[in-house]
């Protein structure tokens, strides 16, 4: 059972429109090595614009493998592209929402560590990216500090934070080498600037990722109406062109480099000009992104749990549920956003726990239900009628309960009013906050070896001497 927002003909039209954008409008790129690399492969240049012709784009995209494997430091492997659905959290939030006080505060280094450890404990998070940008960390070292302090807090596959330049790539790869081969334990994302602009630092980062053989996640973040066309189809065309250009750069350096096709298309709020992460259009755009990525045979990562809400309220619940179900049913390989609030500015421990349960519900929807002779239960219905017994007495009921026909909620309210009233009127958010606090108190992550911690500190110190002027 799949939900498609594009017909096959519309997918192909989107692909061809993206090729036209790249060959007729081109990309803005002036980095000398990038220009030399692309023109040497057949691109043409005019001023600051490079024009990527269709045969170049299609040839390089065809080099990408169809699956991407990323391993945790104790051997757990995430495979993108095998038909399964994975989930990871929001990355880079600067604020923490405290459900108990109803207030927010700047994220600290402790929050980065605690959030990673909580996500390590949650079944719904199958991989992790550093959640918070700690405001007590120096800006030039932010990405490196995020990765360094997340590594000891999880054994799950850990994606690197978005990187800005070549030096960040080099130091994060050095850190990854402390726990394994970077090509196996790390993936890195770089964001071109929409529309169709590749600053020198971004080009250098892409080229260095490719040289080092690290799985690459091109991550354009256009907003329809401000940095991309307002039409969803047009915005997807531009986003696709930005991803394809990124892939061409990487493949020219290292043919066969693993690529995760990423899309972060949001919409403009017409009344304020702000980016909207909660509207249903985001889910539709994500579903369209899934289809165009699968047209190239690439695993795809898109928005899932997303909202503009400032609290754990009904708006957050319905926006994140709809915007995860739609791309999930379109066949997404990975959805992002566990714990996200306020369009990515803020995150919440309680929301992480809620999202883990919502993720289980989405997985349940994808699994569907069987319609075979046993499931149709004709004989079971007859047996209850002939014996005047109800279905609680039937082995069929026990069998399907054990098989997971019903998903048991740990957080949602399923009791009577009287029981709920008598026992304190807790909300789902209240229970999620309590569960987050319990897990942070009890969950222990196998530590790194002492020598590994020392190596990480040494790499970070070296980076500080180079990057902080």
N, C-alpha and C positions, 0 to 999 in steps of 0.2 A: 504494500500500500504506500504510494508516494503522492506528494502534493507538488504539482508543477505550475510555476507562474509563467513560464515560457513554453511555447510549442517547440518542437525540434526545428521548425523553419525559423522561428524567432530567435532561437539560440544562434543559428547560423548567420542570421542577419546582424545580430549583435557582434559576432566575431568579425564579420566583414566590415562593419562600421568602425570597429577598433583598428583594423588594419588600415583603413582609409585615414583615420586620424594620425596614425604613426607615419604613413607615407606622404600625406598631403599637408598636415599641420606640423607634424614632427614634435620633438621634445626639446626643451631648453637645457643644453648641457655644454659646458665649456672646459671641463677638466681635460688637460692635454692627453693623458693616457687613455681616458675614456673615448675622446674624439678619435685618437689614432686607432684604437681597438675596433670601434664601430665602423669607421670609414674603411679600414682594412678588410672588413667583412662584407663591404658592399653598401653601407649607408652613405648618404650624401650630406654635405654640410653647406649651410648658407648663414653667415653671421654666427649668431649664438644658437641656431637651431640645427638639429640633426634629423634627417629624414630616414626612417627605417622601412625598407621596402618589404613587401609581403613575403617574398621567398626567404629573406634573412630571418624574419620573425618566426615563420613556421618551421624553418629548419632547426633553429636553436631550441624552440619550445619542444620539438619532437625528441630532443636528447634527454629530457628530464625523465627520471625513473617514475614508475607509477605508484610506488609506496615509499614512505619515509619511516625509518625506525629510530626511536630515541629511547635510550636506556637510563634507568635510575641507577644510583651508585651501588645498589645491592642486586642489580641484575634484572629488575622489572622492566619489561619492554613495552613501549607504546608503539603500535603500528597504525599509521595513518594511511588509508587507502585500501584497507581490507574489508570494508563494508561496515565496520563497527563505528560507534559514536563515542568520541572522547570529549572531556570537559576540562577547562582550566579557568582560573580566576582572572578577574580584572588585574591589570598591571599598572603601577605608577600612580595610585591615588595619593593625594597629599593630605587628606583630612580623614579623621576617624569619627564615625557616628557612634555615640554611646546610647544604646537603647534605654538603659536605666534612667539616665538623666534627661534624655531627649535633646542633648546638646552635641555639638561637634567640637573637635580640637585638632591641632596640627599633629600629624603622624610623627612618631619618634622611632629611633632605631629598634627599641623594644617591640614596637608594633610590627615592624618588618619581620622580626624573629618569631613573635607570637603568631602572627597570621600564617606564616609558612608552616609552623608546627600544627596549627589547627587544621589547615588544609591537608596536611599529611595524615591527619586522623579521620578525615571525612571521606566516606566511600564515593561520594559524587564527584570529587576532584580526582581525575585520573592522571593529570600532570599539573605542574605548578609553574607560575611565573612570579618573580618577586612582586608582592602586592603593593606595598607602600613606598613612596619616595620620602624617606625620613627627613624631616625638616631640620634635624640637628646634625646632618651630614653635609660636608662641603660640596657645593654644586659641581665642581670639575670632577669629583670622584663619585658622583651619585650612582651611576650605573654600576660601577665596580663594587661599591659598598653594598648595593642591593644584592648583587650576585654572591659576593663573598659571604654575607651573613645569612643568606638563604640556604646555601649548600649544607651547613651542618644540621639544618632543621627539618630535612626531609630525605627519605630514601626513594621517593617517587621521581619520575623523569622531571627534570628541572629545566625549563626553557630560560634562555638568557633574557634580560630586559632589552628593550629597544636601544640600539646603539647609534651614536651620532657621528663617530669618526673612526679612522683607521686605528688610532692608538687604543681606544676603548676595546675594539675587537681583539687586538693583540693581547691585552692584559686579561680580558675575560677568558680567552682561549687558554692562556697560561694557567688560570685558576681551574678551568675544567680539566686540564691535564693532571691536576692533583688527585682527581677521583676516577679518571678513565681517559679513554681516547676521545678528544673533542668531537670527532666526527660521529661518535656514538652517544655521547652524554649531553650534547649541547645543540641547540638551534638558536639562531640569531635573526632578529628582524631589523630592517631599515625602512624608513618612511621617506619616499620622495615627497616633494612639496607640490600639492595640487594647486593649480592645474599644470601637469606635464613638465614640472621643473625638477632637475636633478642637481642640487648644489654640489660643489666640489667635495665637501666632507662626506656627503652621502655616497657619492660615486666611489671615493676612496674606501669607505667602509664596505660597500658591496664587493669591490674587487678583492679586498683583504679576506673577507669571509670565504669567497670562492677559492682563493689561493690556499687557504688553510683547510679546505674541504669540509667546512661546517654546514649542515643543512640550513638553507636560507629561506627566510619568510619575507618576501616583499610585502610591505604593509602601507599602502596608500590610505589616507584618511580624509577623503573629500567630503564636503558638506554640500548637498544638492541645494542650489539657490545662491550660494556664495562662492564656493571654489569648484563647483561643477554645475552642469545644467540642472534646472529644477525638475525636469522630467526624470522619472526613475530610470527609464530605459537609457536616456542620454547620459545620466550620471554613471550607470553601470558601464556604458561604452568607454567613458573617459577613465574610470577606475581600471577597467580591463587593459586599456592601452598603457597605463602606468605600470601595472603588474607585468605585462608582456615585455616592456622595455627593460624593466629590472631583471627579468629572467634572461633576456638576451645578453646583457652585460655579464651576468654571472656565468652563463654557459660558455661564452667566448673565452673566459679564463679557465674554467674547469668543466669540460663537457661531461654530462652525466651527474652533475651536482644535484643532490636531493633538494627539491623545492616544495614548500608548502604554500599553496596559493592562498593569500589572505585578503580579505576585504573588510573595510571598516567604513562603509558608506552610511552617513547620517543625513538627516534632512534639516533644513533651516526652519526655525520658528518665525513665521512672517511678521509677527507682532514685535519681536525683539531682536531678530537676527542671530539668536543663539542656536547652537547645535542641539537638535532634538534626538535623543537616544531612545525615547519611549514610545513614539508613535508607531502604529501598525505598519506604516510604510517602511520602517527599518527592517521588520521581519520579512516583508515582501522583497526588499532589496537584497537582503541576505540570501533568501531562497533563489533569487535570480543569479546572484554571485555563485552559489553552489552549482547551478546548472551550467554556467559558462565555464567554470573551472573544470568540471567533469567533461566538458566537451574536449578539453586538452588531455584528459586522462590524469589530471593532477588531484592529489588530496587537497581539501579546502577547509580553511578555518575562517569562521565569520562570527559576528555578534550573536550572542544568545541571550543571556540574562542582562537586560539593559533597561534603564528607566531614568527619568529626570526627577523622580520623587526624592524628597529630602528626609523621609521617614519610612518606617516599615509599615506602610499603609496599603489600602486597597489599590491605589494607583500603582504602587510598586509591584504588587502581586499580579495584577492583570497584564501590565505592560511586559514584565519579564517572562510571564508564562506564554503569552501569545508570541512574543518575539523569539522564543526558543523553540516552541512547537513547530512553527512554520518552516524554518530552515532544517530542523531535525527531520521533519517528514519529507523534505526535499532531498534528503540523502547527505547532509553535511557530515564530514569526517570529524570535525572538532568544533565545539562551540565555546565561546569565551564569556567571561563576565561574572563568574561566581563572586558574590559579595559586593557587586557594583551598585553605587547610588549616585545621584546628582550628575548624570552624564559623565561618569568616570572621575569626577573630582574627589569623591568621597567613597569610603567603604565601611563595612560594618561586620563585626564578628557574628552577630546574630543573623545577619543576612546570609553569611556564608553557610551557616547551618541550615537555614531555610532552603537555600538554593540546592544544597546537596539532596534534600528530600524532593524538591521539584525536579531535579535531574533524574531521580529514580522514577518519578511519574512519567516523564517524557520517554525514558527508556521503555517503560511499560506500554506506552502508546505505540511505540515503534514495533514492539514484539507482537502486538495484535493478540488474537486468540484462535485456537484451533477449531476447525469445523469438520471433524471426522465422526465416525460412527459412535465412538465412545463419548465424545463431547456433546453430540446431539442428544444423548441421554434418553432415547425413547423407552428403553427397558427400565431405566430408573424411574421415570415418570409412572410407568405402568405398575411397578412394584409398590410405590407409595400409595397408589390408589387402591390396590387390591388388599393391602394390609392396614389401611387407615393410619399409616405412620407418616411423619413429616421427613423432610430431606436431611435433617440433622442426624438421623439414624443411619444414613446410607454411607457405605465405604466410598462411594463416588464423591461425596462432599469432602471427606477427609483427604482423598487423593488429590483433588483439585486445589484444596487449600494448601497442601504441602508443595504442590507444583507451582504455586505462585499465581494462581488465577486472580487472586485479590492482592493488591499491594497494601501492606499494613503501614499506616502513618504513625510516626512517633511524635509528631508535632501538632497535626490538625485536630480540632475539637470534634469528637465523635460521641460524647456522652450526652445524657439528658440535661435539660436546663437545671433541674434540681441538683444533680450531682455537680455540675459545673459551678453553680452558685454557691453550694455548700463548701466546695474545695478551693475557693478563692478567685474564681472568674479569670483564670489565666488565659491570655491570648496565645496564638501561635508564636508571635514574636517574643513573648515572655518566656515560653518554653525553649525557644531557640537560644535566647540569651543565657538561660540557665545551663543548657547543654554546652554552649561554647565555653562557659566558665568551668564546667566540669572537665571537659576535654583538655583545656589548657592546664588544669591542675593535675590531671592524671596521665595524659598521653606523653610517653617518652620516646624519643627518636634515637636510634643507635648512633652514638657520637662518631665523629671523625677521629682518626688516630692523632695523637699529640703532634707528630711530625707533620701531618697534613695541615693542622691548624697553623703551625709555624710557617709552613710554606705559603699558605694563603696570606698571612700577615706580612710576610716578606715581599710578596708580589704587590700587595696594596701599598706598602711603604715605598717601594720603587716607583709605582704609579704616581703617588703623591709628590715625589721629588720632580717628576717629569711634567705632570699636568697642572700642578698648583704653582703659579708664578707670583 
